[in-house]
Amino acid sequence: MNSHLVQFDSKQSTLSGAGINLKPQHYDDALSFADPSVQQESFPDLWFEVHTENYFVQGGPRLRYLQAIAEHFPLSFHGVAGSLGSFTEKPAAITSRHLAQVSALVKRFNPVMVSEHATWSTSQHAYFSDLLPLPRTQQALNCLCDGIDRYQEAIGRPILIENPTNYLDFISEMDEADFLMEAANRTGAGLLVDVNNLYLSYRNTDLDPGQYLSALDPSKVGEIHIAGFDPDPNFPDKLLIDSHASPVDEAVWKLLETAMQVLGPKPVLLERDDNVPEFSELMEERNRASSLLEAITKAPLENVNHGR
């Protein structure tokens, strides 16, 4: 862990409520909520998350819109190409360029949260456009921690690391929750719990969601994601795909409620990356998450597990 970096602590986070991952077709819709009276009366905790790599541009309308939205709403940056778990003796040129671009964007917009996936996407200078799960071994853990350290050193602040979607069982030396907690403790990073990924890992590999959530330190969790999934067309009864192309399934909503009961109220982000509907439809799902958060926040303390 880099000694000059502050460890992530969710109690110090200023992000709250429920947000939506922002798509270009919804820029104007998002800005229509910028009126302070609308925000305060109807959507006081609305925030937006963007995929960091989508804004690696020198100028143009995309950055102008993001700047306008950043002036009215909290932002969270969510990376998809960091390949934190890739083995490397020294950062390749492509990795260094990527981190320089992330750093410049973070410094320009100063988002409340920055997150990446606890996965790998590169090997021997080849890039795979996917978020591949890591074997849960000491060697893979060392690689992940090195990747997190490089990322955090580049941007000068702690990040959140997201649990992957599992499609196959791996031979492993530790449970995934313990694997991620160890990475967080060693690097000072926080955790992003993707409830949809957790549900799919349960369905695809029999991972126990309750045991998983109970193994996490709630103070390390800075954000929760929800999304939709689809059955694999070749194995519809056996394999679910993290498509982000459908509304959130009722089983995922139920697991979200369980997660908040175990972890306490955390900022919730609705993801939709394909078959993107009208902004109003996304807001309906976002508002449902916001209502769940409000109910958990008002629940008696004895009904919420705030410790491990």
N, C-alpha and C positions, 0 to 999 in steps of 0.2 A: 504494500500500500504506500502511496506517496504521502509522506508525513505532513506536507503542507496543505493537503486537501481535508476539508471538514467531512466527517462521516455523515451520511444521510440520516435524517431523523424526521419522520413524518409529522411530528409535533411542530416543526418549524415551517412546514409547507403552508403557502398561502392559497393554494388551489383547493376549491371546494365545489360541491354540487356535481352536475352532470354536463358533459360536453359531447360534441360531435366531431368526427374527423372531417375536415373541411375539403370539399372538392371544388375545382374551378367553376363548375356550372352553378354553384351555390354562393359565389362571392357576393352578388348583389342581394340575395336573400339574407345572408348573414348581416350585411351592413344595414338592412332594413330594421334590424333589431338594435341598432346602435343608439337610438334615442334613449337618453338616460331614464326618462319616465317609463318607457316600455320595459327596460331592463329591471328597474327597481320594483315595478308593480307586478310583472308577470314572469320574468325570467332572471331573477337576481343573481343566479350562480351559473349562467351560461358561459361556456368557454369552448375553445376550439383547439384541435390537435391537427398537425400537418405532418406528412412524411418529409423528413428533412431533405432528402435527396431531390425532391421535386422542386426545390428552390435553389439549386446550384446553377444559378444564372446570373449574368452580369447586370441585367436590368430588364425592363419590359413590364407588361401589365401584371404578370404574376406577382412580382415583387411589390409593385405599387399597391395591388389589392391587399397583400399580406400586411404591408405597412399600415394601410388604412384600418384593417381589422384589428391589428395589434394596438392601435390607439384607443380602442373601445372595449376589447375583451382580453382576458388572460389567454396566453398561448402555451401549448405543450408541443415540443418537437419529438417526433418518433422516428428513429432511424431504422432502415430496412436493409442496409448494405454494409454495416460495420464488420460483419463476420468476426465477432469477438472471440469465438472459440477456435479459430484456425491456428494450426501450428505454424510458427515462424520463428526462426532464430533472430531475425531482425526485420523490421517492417519493410515491405516491398515498396517500390516507388508508388504503386497504385494506392496502397494503404496510406502512405504519407500525404498524397494529394487529397484523398478523401477526407482525412482528418483535418487538413488545413481548410477545406471548404466547410466542414461542419463547424470548426472553430470560428471562422469568419461570420457564419450565419448566426451562431449563438451570441457572439459579441454584438452583432447588429441589432438583434431583436430581443435579447435577454428573456427567453421564455421562462415560465415558472418551473417547468419540468423538462428534462431531456431524458429520453429512454432509447434503449436498443434491445435487440433480441439475444438471448443466451443460446446462440446457435452458431453454425459455421456456413460459409457460402463460397470460400475460396480455397484452392489447393494448387500449389506449384504454379502460381500466377494465372490459373484458370478461374473464372468466375461463374458460379452456378446461380441462376436467378431463382433461388429458393432459400428457405430458412430451414436448414437441416439440423435435426437434433444431435446432441453430442452423446457419445458413450459416457456413462457416469463413472469414470475412473479417475484416479489421482492425476494421471498424465493429462487427461482432458480438462480437469479442474485447474491445473497449473496453466494450461494454454488459455482457458477462459479468463482467469485472473490477470494474466499478462495482457490480454486484449482489453479488458476493462481498464486496467491501469493506463494503457496507452491512450485510450479514448478520453479518460478523465483528465490525464495530464494535458492533452491537446486542448481541451475546452476549459480547463481550470475549475471544474466543479464536479460533484458527484452525479452519477446517472442512475436510472432505474434499469434493471435487467428483467426481461420478460420470459416467462416459462414457455417452452415450445409446445407445438402439437405433436403428439407421438402417434405413429401409424404402425409401428412394429415394436415388439419387446426387444430390449438390448440386454446383453450380459453386462451387469453393472456391479460396482463395488459399493454403491450407496443409493438410497432413495433419492428421487429428483428433488424433493423439498429440502432435504439435508444438503444436497449438492449445491443448490442455489443459495441456501443460507450460508454455507461455508464460503462461497464466492463473495457474497455480500459482506460478510464479516471481515474477510481478508483484504478487501479492496475499499471498504467504506461506501460501496454502492447501496442503493435501495432496491426494492422489488416492485415490479409491475405484474400483478396477477391477472392473467387473461383467463376469465372464467370459461369462455367458449373453448379455448385450448385445453383447459382442465377437463371439461366435459367430454371432449372428443378423445382425449387420452384415456379417460375412463371407459368409454365405449369401445375404443379400438384395442386397448391393451389391458383392461381391467385394473387400471390404477385406481386407488381408493381416494376419492376427493375429500372425504371427511378427515382421514388420517393426514393427507397432504396439507390441508389448511391448518390443522392443529399443530403441525410441525413448524409453521412460519411464525416469526416474531412480528406481531402487528405494527410495532414501531418502525419496522423496516419497509412496510408496504406503503407506497406513495400514490398508487393509482390502480384502478381495476378496469379491464376492458371487457366489453361484451360484443358479440357479433353473431352473424348467422352462418350456418353450415349447409352442406348438401351431401346426399349419399353418393358414393362412388358409382358411376353408371355400370361398371363391370361387377361390382360386389355390393349392391345396394343394402343388403341386410347385414353386412359384416364390416363395412368400412365407411366412415364419415370423413368428409373433406372440409378443411378450414377455408371455405370459399369467400366468405364475406360478401356473398351475393344474394342473401335471403334475409328476411326479418329474423330477429332473435327468437329462437325456439323456446317454447314454454319450459322445457327442462333446464335450459340455461338461465332463464329468469329465476327459476326456483333455486338453482345453485348460486346465483348472485345473492339472493336473500340469505342463504346459508353462509356464504362467504362474509357478508357484512355482519352477520350475527357473531361469527368467530373473530373477525379482524377488526370490527368496529366500522363506523362510517368512513369511507374513503371516496375520493373523487372517481366518478365512473365515466368512461368514454365509450360511446357507441361508434363502432366501426362499420362502414359500408363501402366497399371498394369495387364492386361489380353489380350490374343490374341496379344502378343507383336510382332511387325513386325521387319524387319531388321533395323539396326541403321540408314541406309541411308534414310529410309522412315520417321523415326522420325525427322531426321534432316531437311527434306523438310518442315514439319509442324513447326518445331522450327524456320526455316528461314523465314517463312511467318509471324510469330509473331514478329521476329526481324525487318522485313521490316515495319510492322505496327508501331512498337515503333519508328523507325527512322523517319517515316512520322509525327507522333505526336510530336516528339521532335523538328522537323523543322517547325512545324505549327506556324503561328502568335500567339502571347500570348493571343490576345483577343478571339481566338477560343478555348482556354483551360481554364476551370474553376479551378483555383488553390485555391479557398476558398470555405467555406461552404455557 
